[in-house]
Amino acid sequence: MTLLRCAHISDLHFSKMTWNPSQFFSKRWVGNLNLALTRRKIYSTNHLDILVNTFKNLGISHVFITGDLSCTSLRSEFEMAQTFTASLCSHGMRVFAIPGNHDQYTQQAYKNQTFYDYFDSRFSNEMSLKMDKISSCYLGNQWWLLGMDTALATSWISSSGCFSEQIECNLVKLLSAIPSDHHVVLMNHFPVFKPESPRNKLIRKDALKALLHKFHNIRFYLHGHTHRHSIADLRPNQLPIILDSGSVSHQKNGTWNMLEMGNNTCRVQGYQWSQSPRKTWTPTPEHVFKW
């Protein structure tokens, strides 16, 4: 049996400063101010070239991106992110991306669904992220990938998402069609638990949590948003294993996870960016999960 080697990355935040006065009629000026004062000093996409080579050397076949590929939903930012994902595809990797709150940053970007001008809306020929807010794909080795678009255009003080009734209905439909002895990886930008600030919450998170309790073959819940790497096995609480990849673009503490999937097992290996003694992605202690 050939194991599936998948990479989970998030919060890339490709950014481009803009001086267009029209930004003051949207939330973009807040993002640009934050970019100028703090974000540019903390996050950088320069080491993503090394990430592509690392994926190639590890034999990564699938890449899961849980949102925030951009900073303020500028087309120039999406173009940079698209160039990055294209480099992954050129090495034979299949890329699955869902939007985060920064990818639906302005009302115009949300209304026009600009994100999907650059990234595939369908993981397969079934439901699409753009129309149905959810999509799925069979990966192999009895593993399925489901992605959700819960991102919203919010006020300038908020970065919340919403697990809407539409998404809930479609998620139940897709999960019910998957054999109960198969395994599911569920992607969402937002964590399912209470955030540190109510401005970062996932609306109707309790409805999503109830579904995680109900469908026990959801093995992993992948998210980003917090910029904090974590691996939490919540199976004793009848919940899946929660994987937060952190921000892959953090200059000092960039992180991501590799998932090596077999029929009834999965090895999760974390990686952290290191600049000493040389620039490289360093593995952290691995976790092996069985069912």
C-alpha positions, 0 to 999 in steps of 0.5 A: 500500500502506498501511503498518502503524504499530504501537507497542511499549510495556512495563513500565507498572507501574500501582501501588497501595499496599495496607496489607492484612495479608494481603500478608505471606502472599504476595510482595506485601509485597516489591513494596509495600516496593520501591514505597514506597522506590524505584519511586514515585520513578522511575516514573509513569503520569501522562504516559501521557495524552500518550502516547495523544494521541501515538499518535493523532497518529502514526496508530498502529493496533496497540499491542503491550504486552510485560508488567508492566502492574501492580506487584503483580497487584492488581485495582485496578492491573489496573483502572487498566491496563485504563482506559489500554488502553480509551482506546487502543481508543476511538481505534481502536487494537487492543491486544495485551498479554501478562503479565510477572512483575509481572502474575503476582506472587503465587501466587494471581494466577498460579493464578487467572490474574487478568491475563486477567480484564482483558485478552484472552487470544486475539489471534484465534480460535486458541490462547489465552494463558490456556490454550495460553500463546501466541496469534497474529494476522494484522496485514496486509502479510504480517505476523503477531504471536505473543505468549507468556505465559512469566510465573511466580509465583516466590519473593520473590527471583526474577523469572524466566520459563519457555519451557515445553515446552508453549509450545515445541510450540505456537509450532512449530505456529503458526510452521509454519502461517505462509507462509515468505515472511511476516514474524513479530513475536514478543512475550515479556516476557523477553529471550532472552539471559543476564540480569545476574542469574540471578534474572531469567532465562528458563528454557529460553532456549536452546530458544527461541534454537534456534527463533529460529535455525530460523524465519528469518521471525521478523523481530523479537523484542519484549521488556521486563523490563530497563527499558533501551531497545535496538535490536539487529540480530542477523541476521548471527548468524541471529537476529532484530532484538531490540527492547527498548522499555524502560519507558514509565513511567520519569519521566526516561527513558521510552521506546517504539518505533514499527514502520512495516511494509511488505511487505518493509521496516520502519522502527523509530523510537524515542521518549523522554519529555522534560520540557524545554522542554515535556512531549512524546515526542521521536523518536530516530534511526530504523532502516530494515530490509529483507528 
